[in-house]
Amino acid sequence: MRKVRELLRLYIEKGISARQGAKIVGIGKTAASQYVSGFKASGITLASLEAMSDTELLTILNLKKESENTRYKELLQFFPQYEKELKRTGVTLQLLWEEYCQTHLDGYGYSQFCHHYYLWRKARKVSMHVDHKAGDKMYVDFTGEKLSYTNPETGEIIPCEVFVSVLGSSQLSYIEAVPSQMKADWIAVNQSTLRFYGGVTAAIVPDCLKSAVTKADNYEPVINETYADFAEHYGTVIIPARALHPQDKALAENFVRNAYTQIFARLRNQVFFSLEELNQALWEKLEAYNNKNFQGRDYSRRQLFEEIEKQYLRPLPLQSYEMKTFCENTVQFNHHIYLKEDKHYYSVPYELTGKKVKVTYTNRCVEIYFNHLRVAIHQRDRCPYGYTTKPEHRPPSHRYVSEWTPERFINWGRKIAPEVEQVIASILDNRPHPEQAYKSCIGVLSLEKKHEPEHIIKACQKALQVNCVTYRFIKNTLTTKAFNLPGEEDLTLFKLPYHENIRGKEKYN
């Protein structure tokens, strides 16, 4: 409107034509002619022009001789309601015009109907570049300024981040203080926001912070995997705002400014002693903010939400989202993956040995995927260096391992010979965990298939005698027939002849 006012001043004071004035102020010739024509038809003076608001001036300039036309005055009365109706999904100006014509047979044509509506919107300074449909988008962000609370025991002032969200259509807003912008807090506060609204929008529009966007890009941003999983759980999508494009989240930016004046400033002299106490104060101010009428409107954000937007929100799922952690892992030779955080092993089907798999885990369970298919799920176990194994994941020839016990191996050794039983017991006793000794026991007992029982007995005796009770020693003894060599007790059979120059042990007593 500044250019229009300048155009009219040039016409009144300098006598410059509409065509010349259009070049000077930088507006179209046709529009300039219409403004000057409307001004001439109105009969207003320069003094009156200066005193008028933009709304009044636009109305006069575009009405021309229609200022006394009751059609226009009647139409103006519908525009506030039309503005609300256009927020409903599927409602268009074409539809509203058709409904208007049903009760106003002598009403405006469609082009004039739209023309007057757009002028009315422009006069009220309502942005037209984004058409916010009910239930479509939720804008989320952090404020630049932080709030804080005081530790009552130490007196330490603890700063905290402040999260905000705004619904696109009703502009119903939410605010909450959280410890940080880290992923866990980000997911938790997004979840709190959806519970506050009581439903889910078709899309969520965040800023490009790391908890939301792994790699920013104006065309194909990479969404944080946990945040994407959160969106999938709630049946929505993430559409990050472009970097350095604040207009993509103008509503959130506007609420941040309002929050500074309507909420932050009103709490500046209060001292809080917990995060919960701070949030309670924020929510009280938020309620007043949402229930306050829009400037120049007879309805509030809360009323607009209840009347228009609430019904278009998608229902919340029955279960809240449980945050997941994602990582990649390689299946080890024993068909297990190692979860570093727990220092624990989890089984996968043996066919995937050596393959890279994707691991997803929560506080309760561990899920393993290969080629986007879940191949294993386990209850999470934080026992260090333990194994969680499903029998069906073992190769067919190894599935009987689930039945291994120390007692079974000892009984198996007893059936061969007491000496073998002693070897098995010794192997089991010398390992921190019985399962570590199972393969050694299997190795010793399997020697029965290749060697004579008496040879196995002698090899076991030899191992016990020299205190080297291992599968490898017993196997090498059998292979080399070393059990036939004399032992320490047999050396007494070989006595040295007596000679006076040979000193015995008694000489050194």
Helices and strands as residue ranges (DSSP letters): H 2-9, I 10-14, H 18-25, H 29-42, H 46-51, H 54-63, G 64-68, H 70-85, H 93-103, H 110-123, E 137-142, E 147-150, E 157-167, E 173-178, H 183-197, E 203-205, E 213-215, E 222-223, H 225-233, E 237-238, G 246-249, H 250-259, I 260-264, G 265-267, H 275-291, H 301-304, I 305-309, G 310-312, E 325-330, E 336-339, E 344-347, G 350-352, E 356-361, E 365-370, E 373-379, E 387-388, G 391-393, G 396-403, H 406-416, H 418-429, H 434-446, G 447-449, H 453-465, H 471-480, G 482-484, G 488-493, G 505-508
